[in-house]
Amino acid sequence: MNTYINRLHKNQSLIYKIFLFVTTTILIVYLFPKAGKFKYDITKGKPWQYENLYAPFDFAIIKTPEELQAEKNSIAESIVPYFDYNLSTINEVHKDYKNAFSGYFESLNKTEHKNLFKFGKKVINEIYTYGVVKDSKGYDYRRNIFLKKGNEVEVINIGKLLHTNKLTSYLDKALLQSNFDKHKTKFKALFYDIIRVNVVFDEGLTAKALEEEEKLLLTIRGSIEKGSRVIAKGEVLEGEKLQILNSLKKEYESQVWSKSNYYWIVFGYTLLVSMALLMLLLFIKKYRSRVFENNTRLTFIFFNILLMVFLTTAITNYNTDYIYVIPLCILPLVINAFFDTRIGLFTHVITVLLLGFVVPDSYEYMFLQIMAGIVSVLTISELYKRANLFISVGQITLVYIIAYLAFHIIHEGSFQGVDPLDIGLFVLCGLATLMVHPLIYAFEKIFGLVSDVSLLELSDTNSKLLRELADKAPGTLHHSLNVANIAEAAANEIGANSMLVRVGALYHDIGKMLNPTYFTENQSTAVNPHDSLSPLASARIIVGHTIKGIELAKKYKLPDRVIDFIRTHHGTSTVYYFYMKAKETDENVAIADFQYPGPIPFSRETAILMMADSVEAASKSLKSPTSILINDLVEKIINKQMENGQFLNADITFKEIQIIKKVMKRKLTNIYHLRIEYPE
C-alpha cells in the first residue's frame, strides 16, 4: 500500500496533466452542438468540386430570406388593422355640449334655442356612429378596418370614420342641409371645443394579428425526393442550385443526433479534440519544457482555450450573426503576455481549429481568425506600452475587414450588398480586444502568473521596496542598477526576456538592506565590521542575504518569477575570500559552510543575472580598468562559473554565453572609459 501511495506521490504531476487533458476534452465535446454536420463546403459563385451529389433523403427547399421578406411585406400590406372605439367619449361630449351650448347661443328665442340644441345632438350622434379618428394622412380610404367597440368587432371602411381634418367640411355640409346655416360660425366654434378623438389605432392587437398571419407563412417551396440529383460536378453554386444545397445543409444541421449514432459521433469528436490538445501538449513539451513542467501554467493555457470555446458556442447558439463579436485575438495576446509569441500563436491556431466544428462557414471563419491571430502576435512586442496595444487592435480590425470584404467579393462578385452591420461587428470586436489589460490583471491574481505589465510596474525605482533599499543600502541599489543595465543588454542580444532580467536584477540583493555595512559597496568609512568577526560568521552574513532577500520579497508579495533571481543569483558558489581566510587557521574547514545554498540558475534569465552580478561586482576591484583587464576579468569569472557547473540547468548554449561575454565587456568598457583631463 505504501509503495502504491509513494508511486502516486511521485507521479502526481503526470497524473494531474492527464486529468487536465481528459477534463478539458470532455468539456469541449460537451459544448459542441448536438446536431449533424454537413461534410461539404458551400461557396457562392464557385463550381461544385465534388462528385455528383444525390439527395440522401427527402427534404424541403427552404425559401430565401429575400422571398420570405417579400411575403411578409405582402402580408403586412394586406392585414386588416384594428382600431379601438372609446364608448365613454360620446357621453363626455354630450355632457360638454349641454354645458357649453347656452354660452354660445344666449340671444336665441326659446323655440329656436330648443331646435338648434336638438340639431346639435343629432350631429354629435351621427359623428360618433363610427367615431372620430385623428388626421387622415397616410390612411387608404379604400381599406377596411376592424372597429372594436367593447367586446364587439365590426368591419367598416376607414372612410366612415370622421377624421379630425375633415370636421370643418362635415359641419359645413350638415349646416347647409339644415335651417341653421346663419349660426354657422358659433356652431362650428362650439364643436371645435367639444369634439374629441375616440378612435385610435390598436397597435398591439394589429401586431398580434400580423404575427399570427406570419406563423401561417410557409418557409418552404417544393421538395427534393431521395435519390434525386442535387448538383453535378462542375456546376456553379448560384441561384436555385445554391438554395437547394443550403436547404440540404440546414436539414443536416437541424437533425439532432439519434440514439443509434450518438455515441459514435461523440467518440469521433472526442478523438479529434483530444488529438488537437495532444498536439499542443507535445509542442509545449518539446519547445517549452519549463511551461510543460509547471501545472499551473498548463492549467492557465487550457482554461483560456475552454473559455474561448464556451463564449463562441454560447454566441453561436444565440445568434450566429454575432460570432465575430467574440474577441478571439485576446487569446494569443494573453498567452503572449505570460509566455511568448510561439506558444500564443500555436494555442490560437489549435483553438480556431476546434471552433471550426461549431461555427457556420468554418473555412471563412478559420481564415479570418488565424490571420488576425498572426497579426496580433507579430504586432504586440511590448504589451505594457498602451500605444502598441491600440495600434495592434487597429491592425487586427483592419485585417478582419479586408478579409471579410475579400470573401464578400468572391461570393457576390462585387462590393454590392456589403452589410455595414458586419463591419460594425468587427469594430466592436476590436474594441473588446482592449479588455486584454484588465483580463491579464485578473489572470495574474487568479493563477499567480506575472506579465510584462506587472514587471514594468516593479521596475519603477520609486517603488516602496526599492526606496527603502536606497535609504538603507544606497551602494547596493547603485550596484543593482548597473547589473540591471548590463543584464538587460545581454538579454536583448540573445532574445531572452529583458524586462524580467531587469526586474530580477533590481531586486536580487534586497536582503543586504538588513545588514548593509557588512557589504563593501555600502561601507563609506575605513572601518570594516568583518574585522571583529570570525570568517565563518562573516560568511554566514554574506550567504544569508539571499535567504533574507527571499523573506523580504515574500513579505512585499513579489512574484515567484522575481524571487527566483534572489534565490539563484549566487547558485552554489563559494564565499571564497572568507573560506581562504578560515583555511589559514584550520586547514580542514568544511567548504560547505562557505557555500550558498542554491539552487543554481534554471533559466537563461537567471544565468544572465549571475554573470552580470559577479562581473559588475568584481570590476569594482580594478584600480586602473582597461579594455584588456576587463576582457580578462569577464573571461575568468564566467569561465569559472561554467567549470563549477552553475549553468547546467539554465538551458543556455555556449554560443549564447559567448555573446553575453561580448556584451558585458562592451558595457563595462563604456562604464570605465577614460576621460580627457581638461586643464584647470
C-alpha positions in Angstrom: 0.0 0.0 0.0 2.8 2.4 0.9 4.6 1.6 -2.3 1.4 2.4 -4.3 1.0 5.7 -2.4 4.6 6.6 -2.9 4.2 5.9 -6.6 1.2 8.1 -6.8 3.0 10.9 -5.0 6.0 10.6 -7.3 3.8 10.8 -10.4 1.3 13.3 -9.1 2.4 15.9 -11.7 1.9 13.5 -14.6 -1.5 12.3 -13.1 -2.7 16.0 -12.9 -1.7 16.6 -16.6 -3.7 13.5 -17.7 -6.6 14.7 -15.6 -6.4 18.2 -17.1 -6.2 16.8 -20.6 -9.2 14.5 -20.2 -11.4 17.0 -18.4 -10.7 19.7 -21.0 -11.5 17.3 -23.8 -14.8 16.2 -22.2 -15.9 19.8 -21.5 -15.1 20.9 -25.1 -17.0 17.9 -26.6 -19.9 18.7 -24.2 -20.1 22.3 -25.5 -20.2 21.2 -29.1 -23.7 21.4 -30.8 -25.7 18.2 -30.7 -26.6 18.3 -34.4 -25.4 16.8 -37.6 -22.6 18.3 -39.6 -22.7 18.9 -43.4 -19.5 17.5 -44.9 -19.3 19.7 -47.9 -18.1 23.4 -48.2 -20.6 25.7 -50.0 -19.1 28.8 -51.5 -21.4 31.0 -53.6 -20.2 31.6 -57.2 -17.7 28.7 -57.1 -18.0 25.4 -59.1 -19.0 22.2 -57.3 -15.7 20.4 -56.9 -17.0 17.2 -55.5 -18.7 14.2 -57.3 -22.3 14.4 -58.3 -24.5 14.8 -55.2 -27.7 12.9 -54.8 -30.3 13.5 -52.1 -29.7 11.1 -49.2 -33.3 11.6 -48.0 -36.4 13.6 -48.8 -36.0 17.3 -47.9 -37.8 20.6 -48.5 -36.4 23.6 -50.4 -36.3 26.5 -48.0 -37.2 29.9 -49.2 -34.5 32.5 -49.4 -34.6 35.4 -46.8 -35.5 37.8 -49.7 -38.5 35.6 -50.6 -39.7 35.4 -47.0 -39.3 39.1 -46.5 -41.3 39.9 -49.7 -44.1 37.6 -48.5 -44.0 39.2 -45.0 -44.3 42.7 -46.6 -47.3 41.5 -48.7 -49.0 40.2 -45.5 -48.3 43.5 -43.7 -49.9 45.4 -46.6 -53.0 43.2 -46.7 -53.6 42.8 -42.9 -56.8 44.4 -41.6 -55.7 46.9 -38.9 -57.6 47.1 -35.6 -59.0 50.4 -34.2 -60.3 50.8 -30.7 -63.5 52.7 -30.1 -63.8 54.5 -26.8 -67.5 54.3 -25.7 -67.3 56.7 -22.8 -66.2 59.6 -25.0 -69.6 60.1 -26.6 -71.2 60.7 -23.1 -68.5 63.2 -22.2 -69.0 65.0 -25.4 -72.8 65.2 -24.9 -72.2 66.5 -21.4 -69.8 69.2 -22.6 -72.2 70.1 -25.4 -75.1 70.6 -22.9 -72.9 72.8 -20.6 -71.4 74.9 -23.3 -74.4 75.4 -25.6 -76.1 78.2 -23.7 -72.9 80.2 -23.5 -72.6 80.3 -27.4 -76.3 80.9 -28.2 -77.7 83.3 -25.4 -79.7 85.6 -27.8 -81.9 82.8 -29.3 -85.6 82.6 -28.5 -86.9 79.5 -26.7 -88.1 77.6 -29.8 -85.1 78.3 -31.9 -82.8 77.5 -28.9 -84.6 74.1 -28.5 -84.4 73.2 -32.2 -80.8 74.2 -32.6 -79.9 72.2 -29.5 -81.7 69.1 -30.9 -79.9 69.6 -34.2 -76.5 69.7 -32.4 -77.3 66.5 -30.5 -78.2 64.8 -33.8 -75.0 65.9 -35.4 -73.0 64.5 -32.4 -74.7 61.1 -32.6 -74.0 61.0 -36.4 -70.4 61.9 -35.8 -69.9 59.2 -33.2 -71.8 56.5 -35.1 -68.4 55.2 -36.1 -66.3 57.7 -34.2 -63.6 60.4 -34.7 -60.0 59.5 -35.6 -57.0 61.8 -35.6 -56.0 63.2 -39.0 -56.3 61.3 -42.2 -52.7 61.5 -43.5 -51.4 58.1 -44.5 -54.8 56.3 -44.5 -56.1 54.5 -47.5 -59.8 55.4 -47.7 -60.5 52.2 -49.7 -59.2 50.0 -46.9 -61.4 48.1 -44.4 -60.6 48.1 -40.7 -61.7 46.2 -37.6 -63.6 48.6 -35.3 -63.5 47.3 -31.8 -66.4 48.5 -29.5 -66.1 46.9 -26.2 -66.4 43.1 -26.8 -67.8 43.6 -30.3 -65.8 44.0 -33.5 -67.2 45.1 -36.9 -65.6 45.5 -40.2 -66.1 49.0 -41.7 -64.4 51.1 -44.4 -62.0 53.5 -42.8 -63.7 56.3 -44.8 -66.7 56.1 -42.5 -64.7 57.4 -39.6 -64.6 61.2 -39.2 -61.0 62.4 -39.5 -60.2 65.5 -37.5 -59.0 67.4 -40.5 -62.4 66.7 -42.2 -64.5 68.2 -39.3 -64.9 71.6 -40.9 -66.3 70.3 -44.2 -68.6 67.8 -42.4 -70.1 70.6 -40.3 -70.5 72.9 -43.3 -72.4 70.2 -45.2 -74.6 69.4 -42.2 -75.5 73.1 -41.6 -76.1 73.7 -45.3 -78.8 71.0 -45.4 -80.5 72.5 -42.3 -82.1 75.8 -41.5 -79.3 76.8 -39.1 -76.7 78.0 -41.6 -76.9 81.5 -40.2 -75.4 80.2 -36.9 -72.5 78.5 -38.7 -69.7 80.4 -37.1 -70.7 79.9 -33.5 -71.9 76.4 -34.1 -68.5 75.4 -35.6 -66.7 77.1 -32.8 -68.7 75.1 -30.2 -68.0 71.8 -32.0 -64.3 72.6 -32.2 -64.3 72.9 -28.4 -66.2 69.7 -27.6 -65.4 67.1 -30.3 -62.8 64.6 -29.2 -60.9 61.8 -30.8 -62.4 58.5 -29.6 -61.0 56.0 -32.2 -57.3 55.1 -32.0 -55.2 52.6 -33.9 -54.7 49.4 -31.8 -51.0 48.7 -32.5 -50.8 45.7 -30.1 -53.8 43.9 -31.5 -52.8 44.6 -35.1 -49.2 43.3 -34.4 -50.6 40.2 -32.8 -52.8 39.6 -35.9 -49.8 40.1 -38.1 -47.8 37.7 -36.1 -50.5 35.1 -36.3 -50.6 35.5 -40.1 -46.8 35.2 -40.4 -46.9 32.0 -38.4 -49.0 30.5 -41.1 -46.5 31.6 -43.7 -44.8 28.6 -45.3 -41.0 28.7 -45.2 -40.6 26.1 -47.8 -41.4 25.9 -51.5 -41.3 22.5 -53.1 -39.2 19.4 -52.1 -36.5 17.1 -53.4 -37.0 13.4 -53.3 -34.5 10.9 -52.1 -32.1 9.8 -54.8 -32.7 12.9 -57.0 -29.6 14.6 -58.2 -29.0 17.8 -56.3 -26.0 19.1 -58.2 -23.5 17.8 -60.7 -19.7 18.1 -60.6 -18.6 21.4 -62.1 -21.9 23.2 -61.8 -21.7 26.8 -60.4 -23.2 27.4 -57.0 -25.7 30.1 -57.6 -29.4 30.7 -57.9 -31.7 27.7 -57.4 -28.8 25.2 -57.1 -27.3 27.1 -54.2 -30.6 27.4 -52.4 -31.2 23.6 -52.7 -27.8 22.9 -51.3 -28.3 25.3 -48.4 -31.6 23.6 -47.7 -29.9 20.2 -47.6 -27.2 21.6 -45.3 -29.8 23.1 -43.0 -31.6 19.8 -42.9 -28.4 18.0 -41.9 -27.6 20.5 -39.1 -31.1 20.5 -37.8 -31.1 16.8 -37.2 -30.3 16.1 -33.5 -28.1 13.1 -33.1 -30.1 9.9 -32.8 -29.5 7.3 -30.1 -28.2 4.9 -32.6 -25.2 7.0 -33.7 -24.9 9.4 -30.7 -22.1 7.6 -29.0 -20.2 7.1 -32.2 -20.3 10.8 -33.1 -19.3 11.7 -29.6 -16.4 9.3 -29.9 -15.4 10.9 -33.2 -15.5 14.4 -31.7 -13.5 13.2 -28.7 -10.8 11.7 -30.9 -10.4 15.0 -32.9 -10.5 17.3 -29.8 -8.0 15.1 -27.9 -5.7 14.9 -30.9 -5.7 18.8 -31.2 -5.0 19.2 -27.4 -2.3 16.4 -27.6 -0.5 18.3 -30.4 -0.5 21.4 -28.2 0.9 19.4 -25.2 3.6 17.8 -27.3 4.6 21.2 -28.8 4.9 22.7 -25.3 6.8 19.7 -24.0 9.3 19.8 -26.9 9.9 23.5 -27.2 8.8 24.9 -23.8 9.6 22.2 -21.3 9.6 24.7 -18.4 6.0 25.5 -19.2 5.1 21.9 -19.5 6.6 21.0 -16.1 4.6 23.8 -14.4 1.0 22.5 -13.9 -0.3 26.0 -13.1 0.8 27.3 -16.4 -0.7 24.4 -18.3 -4.0 24.9 -16.5 -3.9 28.5 -17.5 -3.5 27.7 -21.2 -6.2 25.1 -21.2 -8.5 27.3 -19.2 -8.2 30.1 -21.9 -8.9 27.6 -24.7 -12.0 26.4 -22.8 -13.1 29.9 -22.2 -13.0 30.9 -25.9 -14.8 27.7 -26.9 -17.5 28.4 -24.3 -18.0 32.0 -25.4 -18.2 31.1 -29.1 -20.6 28.2 -28.6 -22.8 30.4 -26.4 -23.0 33.2 -29.1 -23.5 30.6 -31.9 -26.5 29.1 -30.0 -27.9 32.6 -29.5 -27.3 34.0 -33.0 -24.6 33.0 -35.5 -24.6 36.6 -36.9 -22.7 37.7 -33.9 -19.8 35.2 -33.8 -17.2 37.8 -34.8 -18.1 39.9 -31.7 -16.1 37.4 -29.6 -12.6 38.9 -29.4 -10.7 35.7 -30.1 -7.4 37.6 -30.6 -7.4 38.2 -26.8 -6.2 34.6 -26.5 -2.8 34.9 -28.3 -2.3 38.3 -26.6 -2.9 36.9 -23.1 -0.7 33.8 -23.7 2.0 36.0 -25.2 1.9 38.3 -22.2 2.8 35.4 -19.8 4.8 33.2 -22.1 5.9 34.0 -25.7 4.6 34.5 -29.2 5.2 30.9 -30.3 3.0 29.4 -27.6 0.5 32.2 -28.1 0.2 31.6 -31.9 0.1 27.8 -31.6 -2.6 27.9 -28.9 -4.6 30.3 -31.0 -4.4 28.0 -34.1 -5.4 24.9 -32.1 -8.4 26.9 -30.6 -9.5 28.1 -34.0 -9.4 24.5 -35.4 -11.6 23.4 -32.5 -14.1 26.2 -33.2 -14.3 25.1 -36.8 -16.7 22.4 -35.6 -19.0 24.9 -34.0 -19.3 27.9 -36.4 -21.0 28.2 -39.8 -18.8 28.8 -42.8 -15.9 27.3 -40.9 -13.3 27.9 -43.6 -14.0 31.6 -43.8 -14.1 31.8 -40.0 -10.8 30.0 -39.5 -9.1 32.0 -42.2 -10.1 35.3 -40.7 -9.2 34.3 -37.1 -5.9 32.8 -38.0 -4.9 35.9 -40.0 -6.0 38.1 -37.1 -4.1 35.9 -34.6 -0.9 36.1 -36.7 -1.2 39.9 -36.8 -1.8 40.1 -33.1 1.4 38.2 -32.1 3.5 40.0 -34.7 2.5 43.5 -33.8 2.5 43.2 -30.0 6.1 43.0 -28.9 5.7 45.2 -25.8 2.2 44.8 -24.5 2.9 47.0 -21.5 3.1 50.0 -23.9 -0.5 51.2 -24.3 0.2 52.8 -27.7 1.3 49.4 -29.0 -2.0 47.8 -27.9 -4.1 50.4 -29.7 -2.0 50.1 -32.9 -2.3 46.3 -32.8 -6.1 46.4 -32.2 -6.4 48.8 -35.2 -4.4 46.4 -37.4 -6.4 43.4 -36.2 -9.7 45.2 -37.0 -8.3 46.2 -40.4 -7.3 42.6 -41.2 -10.8 41.4 -40.3 -12.5 44.0 -42.5 -10.2 43.4 -45.5 -10.6 39.6 -45.3 -14.4 39.9 -44.9 -14.6 42.2 -48.0 -12.4 39.8 -50.0 -14.7 36.9 -49.1 -17.7 39.0 -50.0 -16.3 39.9 -53.4 -15.7 36.1 -54.0 -19.2 35.3 -53.0 -21.1 38.1 -54.6 -18.8 39.2 -57.4 -18.8 42.9 -56.3 -18.9 45.2 -53.2 -22.7 45.4 -53.6 -24.6 44.1 -50.6 -21.9 44.7 -48.0 -23.7 44.9 -44.7 -22.5 47.9 -42.6 -23.6 45.9 -39.5 -20.9 43.3 -40.2 -18.2 46.0 -40.4 -19.6 47.3 -37.1 -19.2 43.9 -35.5 -15.5 43.8 -36.5 -15.0 47.2 -35.0 -16.8 46.1 -31.8 -14.6 43.0 -31.7 -11.5 45.3 -31.9 -12.8 47.4 -29.1 -13.5 44.3 -27.0 -9.9 43.2 -27.6 -8.8 46.3 -25.5 -10.1 44.3 -22.5 -6.9 42.3 -22.6 -5.2 44.5 -19.9 -7.8 44.1 -17.2 -8.0 40.4 -18.2 -4.3 40.0 -17.7 -4.5 41.6 -14.3 -7.3 39.2 -13.3 -5.3 36.2 -14.5 -2.3 37.3 -12.6 -4.3 37.3 -9.3 -6.1 34.0 -10.1 -3.1 31.9 -11.4 -0.2 33.7 -9.7 1.5 34.5 -13.0 3.5 37.6 -13.9 3.1 39.5 -17.1 5.4 42.2 -18.7 2.8 44.8 -17.5 3.5 43.9 -13.9 7.2 43.7 -14.5 7.1 47.2 -15.8 5.4 48.4 -12.6 8.0 46.5 -10.5 10.9 48.1 -12.5 9.9 51.5 -11.1 12.8 52.5 -8.8 10.3 54.7 -6.9 8.5 51.6 -5.5 8.3 51.3 -1.8 10.8 48.4 -1.5 13.5 50.0 -3.8 13.1 53.3 -2.0 13.8 51.5 1.3 16.8 49.9 -0.4 18.0 53.3 -1.5 17.7 54.7 2.1 19.4 51.8 3.9 21.8 50.5 1.3 22.5 53.1 -1.4 25.6 51.3 -2.6 23.6 48.1 -3.2 21.0 50.0 -5.2 23.7 51.6 -7.3 25.2 48.1 -7.9 21.8 46.7 -8.7 21.1 49.4 -11.3 24.4 48.7 -13.0 23.7 45.0 -13.0 20.2 45.6 -14.4 21.6 47.7 -17.3 24.3 45.1 -18.1 21.9 42.1 -17.8 19.2 43.8 -19.8 21.6 44.5 -22.7 22.8 40.8 -22.6 19.2 39.5 -22.6 18.2 41.6 -25.6 21.2 40.3 -27.5 20.3 36.6 -27.1 16.5 37.1 -27.2 15.8 36.4 -23.6 13.1 38.2 -21.5 14.9 41.5 -20.9 12.2 43.0 -18.8 12.2 40.0 -16.4 16.0 40.1 -16.2 16.0 43.8 -15.4 13.4 43.5 -12.6 15.3 40.4 -11.2 18.5 42.5 -11.2 16.9 45.4 -9.3 15.6 43.1 -6.5 18.3 40.4 -6.4 20.2 42.0 -3.4 17.4 43.4 -1.3 18.4 41.1 1.5 21.5 43.3 2.0 19.5 46.2 3.4 19.1 44.3 6.7 22.9 44.4 7.3 24.1 47.0 4.8 27.5 47.8 6.3 28.7 44.2 6.0 28.8 44.6 2.2 31.6 46.6 0.7 29.5 48.8 -1.6 27.8 50.3 1.4 31.0 50.9 3.5 31.7 54.6 3.5 34.5 54.6 6.1 37.7 52.6 6.6 36.0 50.6 9.4 35.1 47.1 8.3 32.7 45.3 10.7 34.0 41.9 9.4 37.3 42.6 11.2 35.6 41.8 14.5 34.0 38.6 13.3 35.3 35.1 12.5 35.5 34.1 8.9 32.6 31.6 9.4 30.3 34.3 11.0 31.2 36.7 8.2 30.4 34.1 5.6 27.1 33.3 7.2 26.1 37.0 7.0 27.2 37.2 3.3 25.4 34.0 2.4 22.4 34.9 4.5 21.5 37.9 2.3 19.8 35.5 -0.2 17.6 33.9 2.5 16.7 37.3 4.0 16.1 38.6 0.5 13.6 35.8 -0.2 11.8 36.6 3.1 11.6 40.3 2.3 10.3 39.6 -1.2 7.6 37.4 0.1 6.7 40.0 2.7 6.3 42.6 0.0 4.5 40.0 -2.2 6.9 40.0 -5.1 6.1 37.4 -7.8 7.8 34.0 -7.7 9.5 34.7 -11.0 11.3 37.6 -9.4 12.1 35.7 -6.2 13.8 33.1 -8.4 16.5 35.6 -9.2 17.1 36.3 -5.5 17.3 32.5 -4.9 19.7 31.7 -7.7 21.9 34.7 -8.4 24.9 33.1 -6.5 23.9 29.5 -7.3 26.1 27.1 -5.2 29.2 29.3 -5.4 31.6 29.8 -2.5 32.4 32.9 -0.5 36.0 32.4 -1.5 37.6 35.2 0.5 36.4 34.1 3.9 36.9 30.4 3.0 40.6 31.1 2.3 40.8 33.2 5.5 39.3 30.3 7.5 41.8 27.9 6.0 44.7 29.9 7.3 43.7 28.9 10.8 42.1 25.5 10.1 43.2 23.5 7.0 40.3 21.1 7.4 37.5 23.6 7.4 34.3 22.4 5.6 33.8 24.2 2.3 30.1 23.6 2.5 29.9 26.1 5.4 31.1 28.8 3.0 28.8 28.0 0.1 25.5 29.5 -1.0 22.6 27.1 -0.6 21.5 27.4 -4.3 19.7 26.4 -6.4 21.8 27.0 -9.5 20.2 29.1 -12.3 17.5 27.2 -14.1 16.7 29.7 -17.0 18.6 31.9 -19.4 17.4 34.9 -17.5 18.7 33.8 -14.1 22.0 32.7 -15.7 22.5 36.1 -17.2 21.9 37.8 -13.8 24.5 35.5 -12.1 27.1 36.5 -14.8 26.2 40.2 -14.7 26.2 40.3 -10.9 29.6 38.7 -10.5 31.2 40.6 -13.3 29.9 44.0 -12.1 31.0 43.4 -8.5 34.4 42.2 -9.5 35.0 45.1 -11.8 35.0 47.4 -8.8 38.3 45.8 -7.7 40.1 47.0 -10.8 42.2 50.0 -9.8 43.0 51.1 -13.4 40.5 49.3 -15.6 41.4 49.0 -19.3 39.9 47.0 -22.1 42.4 44.2 -21.7 41.8 43.9 -17.9 38.1 44.0 -18.3 38.3 41.4 -21.1 40.4 39.1 -18.8 38.1 39.6 -15.8 34.9 38.7 -17.7 36.5 35.6 -19.2 37.9 34.5 -15.9 34.7 34.9 -13.9 32.3 33.4 -16.4 34.6 30.5 -17.3 35.0 29.7 -13.6 31.2 29.7 -13.2 30.9 27.3 -16.1 33.6 25.0 -14.7 31.7 24.9 -11.4 28.6 23.7 -13.3 26.5 26.8 -12.4 24.7 26.8 -15.8 23.9 23.1 -16.3 20.2 23.6 -15.7 19.9 27.0 -17.4 19.0 25.9 -20.9 21.7 28.3 -22.3 24.1 27.4 -25.1 27.9 28.1 -25.4 27.2 30.4 -28.3 24.8 32.5 -26.2 27.4 32.6 -23.3 30.0 33.9 -25.8 27.5 36.6 -26.9 26.8 37.6 -23.3 30.5 37.9 -22.6 31.0 40.3 -25.5 28.0 42.4 -24.4 29.3 42.6 -20.8 32.8 43.5 -21.9 31.4 46.3 -24.1 29.1 47.6 -21.3 31.9 47.6 -18.6 34.3 49.3 -21.0 31.7 52.1 -21.6 31.3 52.4 -17.8 35.0 52.7 -17.1 36.1 54.6 -20.2 39.0 57.0 -19.7 38.1 60.7 -19.7 40.2 63.5 -21.1 41.8 65.6 -18.5 40.9 69.2 -19.1 43.3 72.0 -17.8 42.1 73.7 -14.6 
